[in-house]
Amino acid sequence: MKRILYWFRNDLRLHDNEGFFRACVDADEVLPVFVFDPAAFAELPDLGFRKTDIYRANFLIESVADLRESLRAKGADLIVRTGPPAQILAELAETIGADAVYTSKEVTQEETNLESDLSKRLKPLNIDLSLFWQSTLYHVRDLPFSVAKMPDVFTQFRNKVEKYAQIREVIPMPDLIQLSINVNGESVDPGSMPTLATLGFSAQHTVDVRAAVAFKGGETVALDRLQRYIWEYEHIKTYKETRNGMLGEAYSSKFSAWLALGCLSPRLVNQEVRRYEAERHKNDSTYWLIFELIWRDFFRFVALRYGGRLFKPSGIKHDLSKRWRRDRVLFWQWANGKTGIPFIDANMRELNATGFMSNRGRQNVGSFLVKDLGIDWTWGAAYFESLLVDYDPCSNWGNWNYVAGVGNDPREDRYFNIYTQATRYDERGDYVKHWLPELANVPAPTVHIVSNLSADEQRKYGVVLGDDYPMPIINPNQWLKAQKDR
Ligand SMILES: Cc1cc2nc3c(=O)[nH]c(=O)nc-3n(C[C@H](O)[C@H](O)[C@H](O)COP(=O)(O)OP(=O)(O)OC[C@H]3O[C@@H](n4cnc5c(N)ncnc54)[C@H](O)[C@@H]3O)c2cc1C
């Protein structure tokens, strides 16, 4: 009789889950477990906000609840616990007399520390720990180079993997799952799901009516979104042209949150895109979604290669020459969407109200914080980590490294002229007005630099600067001048 405890982490799905599939094949009985780690919801002492705020906490609870439903439908269950994961898992493994613990392999510091902690606790119990590579499009073992020698430039990385590596087939869902019981013949207590309140949140989770999408966690909704985005709405057909948009559910896939928690496998996305290409339509847009998933892979392999450097102000580049400001007043003006720069404020207010922001928005608010205000980029990354519903350690900290110019690709140290960006990607000012209703009557492009409005204009447009909307914390006319001088 072989028993395996399967520890679900950021692989909250039954489809294309190699670790769980193998556990079901290798064992006579499986105990699927998820552990909510209270440390993930604690307040960061230095910055005064939570490591994981309400949007992702809620999305995680929904995702775990959905997985539990799916497992129950297959005759099994999901054992749910809240507490220090390594300790809880080792105790459970011992209780059921497990021969092995299977789980997915993570790459970033806190996650790998947990793996080491668990491994140490399992050793004296004579229980093996097997780690499965799960989250990327290209499997780490299929890369045409060793991770230590992976190209620093994304284009070179992409060209090589596209040319020399194959994406593996999607792994099927396991059929019936034989749930493991306690060695004394009793069932293991399945445990109750935590709520936002038991995780320490006093507020309720609400969905802002202005949100691009109402994210709901779980594999079921993820598969539904995939199906609709590709097959029903066929947004995939125009993805390349729309992906830099900022308003509504259609401009980009919005797969990120489900990918981050593993509710959706990137290989399944790839399979569906390829099927769509074969059955309906193939163009640059259909390819481009895969291109973006390769960026996601790239940052995961970068994290694997560079380890703890990803999280330090000196970054992957180990650039100790850069000096960062730690001005809390400026930081909070940025974080609260009160900089007086409409394009920045609109994006930050969207993040604060919904837990999401477009890629275009992220690039701009990041550049503004780091290049215009000179603030320590790790504060910005930590703030994103707290609020983003799609937070992924590799994609978040990797992208921030690039925005801050401390990444490993020498070509990715760009400065964004915020006014140029705003007038290009929000030409009519619709996005800015969506999130800053106080500027609703200001015409574009003026709405992107309102600090030059005369008293008469302010009266005419119904906005009083310094009262209804803040004065800018830096002079935005530098961007106008730079644009004219080009
Ligand atoms: C400062 C900064 C922080 C970011 N933090 C995160 C994060 O924590 N989690 C996260 O998933 N993405 C992050 N991104 C990348 C990107 O902004 C989001 O993946 C994207 O906006 C999510 O929306 P979507 O799913 O509709 O994307 P789509 O445009 O539909 O792209 C499809 C998928 O490709 C991947 N992808 C696209 N762009 C990138 C990119 N630049 N880097 C890595 N993967 C990408 C995502 O998995 C995304 O879901 C960050 C970008 C920046 C500039």
The ligand as an ORCA input file, in Angstrom:
! r2SCAN-3c Opt
* xyz 0 1
  C       6.193     46.512    -13.055
  C       5.463     45.303    -13.574
  C       5.003     44.326    -12.692
  C       4.332     43.188    -13.176
  N       3.904     42.243    -12.273
  C       3.305     41.107    -12.736
  C       2.877     40.089    -11.844
  O       3.055     40.182    -10.626
  N       2.243     39.002    -12.363
  C       2.045     38.853    -13.703
  O       1.460     37.853    -14.131
  N       2.473     39.790    -14.570
  C       3.088     40.904    -14.136
  N       3.490     41.862    -15.031
  C       3.389     41.579    -16.484
  C       2.113     42.055    -17.189
  O       1.876     43.405    -16.898
  C       0.882     41.223    -16.804
  O       1.177     39.856    -16.968
  C      -0.312     41.542    -17.689
  O      -0.608     42.906    -17.639
  C      -1.514     40.735    -17.215
  O      -2.633     40.970    -18.009
  P      -3.129     39.903    -19.085
  O      -3.195     38.556    -18.476
  O      -4.362     40.441    -19.680
  O      -1.920     39.941    -20.112
  P      -1.842     39.537    -21.653
  O      -1.366     40.732    -22.396
  O      -3.086     38.919    -22.127
  O      -0.650     38.480    -21.693
  C      -0.870     37.062    -21.599
  C      -0.005     36.514    -20.496
  O       1.373     36.661    -20.811
  C       2.124     36.911    -19.623
  N       2.777     38.215    -19.712
  C       2.414     39.266    -20.469
  N       3.304     40.281    -20.318
  C       4.229     39.842    -19.448
  C       5.404     40.412    -18.886
  N       5.818     41.654    -19.188
  N       6.103     39.684    -18.008
  C       5.722     38.432    -17.668
  N       4.633     37.840    -18.175
  C       3.899     38.537    -19.048
  C       1.120     36.906    -18.472
  O       1.112     35.624    -17.896
  C      -0.198     37.205    -19.162
  O      -1.312     36.700    -18.474
  C       4.146     43.032    -14.574
  C       4.590     44.020    -15.441
  C       5.236     45.147    -14.953
  C       5.719     46.190    -15.917
*
